[in-house]
């Protein structure tokens, strides 16, 4: 699990800059679709340890695609007072 959290943290900086360069909606939808498609190999194939590691890496990447973009979209459409309230909760 710590490997998954480490990769999520490492990918977020890259994806955050990517979302600032390109359209945030496109990157966000791509992350959601990637997150949905990741689990298909787990259904098709049997328990292969290399496959499970690969799926964990792809899942960490998809989470790191969605999280900074979602926070950026929330920051774009809400007032600073509301953002502060949401961060405290």
N, C-alpha and C positions, 0 to 999 in steps of 0.2 A: 504494500500500500504506500509506503514512503517513496518508492520508485515512481509511482504514479503521480504523487504530489510534487515531487521534484521536477518531473518532466512538464507538468502543468505550469509550474512557476517559470521554468525556462522558456517555454513557448510563448508566454503572454507578452513579453516585451516585443518580440518580433511581430506578433499578430497585431498588437496595438499600433505599431508604426504602419503596418500594412493597411489597417482599417482607416487610419488618418489619410493615407494616400488614395485609396480606392473608396468606392461606395460602401458605407457601413451596412446598409441593408443587404447587399449582395454577399458580403463576408459573413454576416449573421445567418442568413438563410443557408449558405454553404456549410457553416458549422453545424446547424441543426440537421441538415440532410446527412452529413458525414456521421453525426452521432447516431442517427437512425440506421444507417447502412452498416455500421461497424458490427452489429450483432448477427448479421446474416451468415458469416463464416462459422460462427459458433453453432448455428443450427444445422448447417450442412455437414461439417466435418466432425469427426470424433474428437476425443480429448487428446490433443497434441500440445505439448508444453510450449513449443515455439509459437504456435498459433495464439495461444493465450497471452504470451508476452507481446506479440505483435498487436493484438487487439487492445491490450492495456496501453501501449504506446499511442495507437491511433485514437483511443478514447481520451487520453490526456491531451492530445493535440486538438480534438474537437471541443473539449471543455475550454481550452485556452483560446480557441477561436471565438466561442460564444461569450465568455465572461467579460473580457474588456470591451467588446462591441456593445453588449447589453448595457454595461455601465455608462458607456459613452452616449448611447441613445437616450438613456434616462437623464443624463446630464444635459443633453441638448433640449429636451422637451419639458423639463421641470424647472421651477424657480429654485434659487439657491437655498431659501429657507426650507422648502420641502425636501430637498436633497439632504440637508443636514438632519432633519427629522427622521428620514428613512435610514440614514447611516447610524444614527443613535439606536434605533430599534434593532 
